[in-house]
Amino acid sequence: MTRALSARFGRALLCVALAACGGAAPETHGRLTELSKVEGQATLCDHRVPEQVCVLHHPELAEGFKRVGDWCGPHQVPESQCLKCHPDLTFEPIPALPEGADFAWLGDKGADVPDLAKHAVAGKVTVFEFYADWCAACRKIDLEMHKRLARGDAVAFRKLNVGGWDSPLAQRWLKDAAELPLVVVFGPDGKERARFTGVKLDALDAVLGAPAP
């Protein structure tokens, strides 16, 4: 997700606050939540979202999305179902991680992590993903990494929630990044092998090897 889009989400939170205080909030964008996710394999409807949670098929569900701020005002659908605003949205279920999978979050939301190298796992490729809750594109990296971990690949996955573009973590690592996610990959020798922004699965495959069919 780009800086411009994330700024729009910041304005959305302000509008929600105004509405709570009785002020008038203009039609704006909401936040991405997990309400549009379904268990197991999703059956997509003609709107390309899971049919059982599609508010265009089930308008009675809209109030629940609005209640938690998951609503795209301009397009009158949940933010987590708005493919016009978020063409990178995916509804493919993320595989559960097996016990012992080498996965962890680093730091608190937006807290600075000065040195990635000391968190790289010796003898494994370590993938660091800088993401945000509102970043739809980041979920595609999550999906790919969960598949690899579930398959038992010798890889470590570390996630860092930037919180926002002005957080200490973002100020250190995202100054030159135009979009999220930022992915940094360290080799088994503890040295950085690759760094890229956005969903570039081909770049990930280049350092991890092509995924199994």
N, C-alpha and C positions, 0 to 999 in steps of 0.2 A: 504494500500500500504506500502511496506517495505522501510526501509532506503536505501537499495541498489538501488531500482527502482527510488526513488525520486532523488538520486544522479545522475542517468542517465538523468533525466529530466533537472537537472541543467546544465549538459554538453550540452544538446540540445539547451538551451537558448544561451550558449556561441557560439555554431556553427551558430545560426541564426545571432548573432551579427557579426561574422566574415564574413558571406556571405554578409551582408549589407555593410560592409566596403571593399568588393572586395576580401576578403580572401577566400581560399578554405575550404568549410565545408564538412567533411566526412558524409557518410550516417549515419543518427542517428535518434533519436526519437523526436517527437514533443510534443505538449501539448494537453490536453483534452479540447475540447470546447463543446458548446451545438449545434453545427451544425448538429450532427447526430440525434438530437431529433426531433420528429414529433408531431404535435398536435393530440390529441385523441389516440385511440388504434392503435399501430403500427402493420403493416402487415410485418412479417419477411420473407425475401427471403431465398434461399438455402444457403446463406452465414451467416445467422442468424443475420442480421441487417435489419433495415427498408428498404424495397425495393426501395422506392422513393428517398432515399439518398445514396444508395449503389453505390460506385464508380466503382465496378466491373461490375455492370449492366449499370451504367450511367457514363462512363469515362469523359464526358464533365464537371462533377462536381468536378473533382480532383483539378483543378486550384484554385477554391474557398477555398478548405480546405488548400492547400499549402500556399495560400496568408496569412492566419492567423496563420500559423505554426502548424496546426493540421494535421501532416503527419508522419507516421511511415516509415522511410526510408528502414529499413531491410525487411519489408513485403509489402511495396508499397500500403498501404491503409491508410486512415485517422487514426490518433492515437485513435480517438473516435470511431473507428469501428474495431480496432485490438483486436480480442478476443484471439489471441495467446499471446499477451503481457498483456492483461487485461481480464482474464477469468471471473472476477467479474462484467464486464460491464452489465448493464441492460437497456433495452429500454422501459420498462414499464413506461407509463406516470405517473408523480408524481401529485397526486390530488391537485387542487387549494385549498388554505386554506380559510375557511369561515371568514367573518368579525368577529373580536373579538377573533380569535384563539390565544392562549397564546404562541406566537412564537416571538423570537427576536435574533439578532446577538449581541454578546458581544465584545466590543472593536474593534479597527482597525486591519487590517491583521497583525498577528504576534505580536501585542502589548501585553504586560504582563497583566495578570489578576491574581493577587495574591491570591484572596479568592473567591472560588465558593460558599461557604455557604451563603454569603450575597446576592447572586443572586438567591438562591433557593426560590421558592414560597410557602409560608405557606399554608398548607391544601391541597397541590397538590404534586404528584410525579413530580420532575423536572429532565429532561434528558439533560445533557450537552454533546455535541458532538464536539470533537476536530477534525477538518477535513482540507483538502486542496483541491484547485481547481483541482489538478492533481490526486486526489485519486478516482479511479473508485469504489472501494469497499464502500466508504463513502456514495455513492448514494443509496445503499440498506438500510442503516439506515435512510436516508432522506425519502425514499419511505414509510417505515414502520411508521415513526413518522407522516408523512403527512396524512396517512390513519387514524391513531388514532385521530389526531386533527380534520380532516374533519368529523369524525364520532361523535365528541363531547365528547371524553374521557376527564376526569378531569386530564389532564397532561399538563405540561409546557415544551417547547422545546427551548433550548438555544444552538446556534451554535457559535463556536470559530474557526476562520480561522487561522491556525498556520503559513501560508505563506511558511515556510521552516523549516527544522530540526534545523537550527541555530538561529531562531528568539527568542526573549525574552520569548514569550509564550511557545515555544517548549522546551527551556532550563529549564523552571520551571516544566513543566508537562510531558514531553516526554522523560526524561533522561533514563527511564527504559522500554520504549515502543519500541518494535521491529517493529511495524506496525501501520498504521492508519486504521480506526478511533480509537481514544481513547474515550470511552463512560463512563461517570461518572453519577451515578443516586443518587439523594437525595430523601428521603421519605418526606411525609407531615409534619413530625416533624422537618425538616431541618437538619437531620443527613444523612451522606452518607450511602447508602444501597448496592451499587454495583459499581464495576469498572472493565472494560475489554477492550482489544484491538481487532481489527478485527471485522468482521461481525459475531456476535454471537447472532442471533435473539432469540435463546432459552434462553440465559441469560437475554435478554431484556424482554422476556415474563415472566420470573420468577419473575421480580419485578413489571411489569405492568399488569400482567394477560394475559392469552391467547387472541389473537386477535379474533374478531368476524368473523364467516365464511363469 
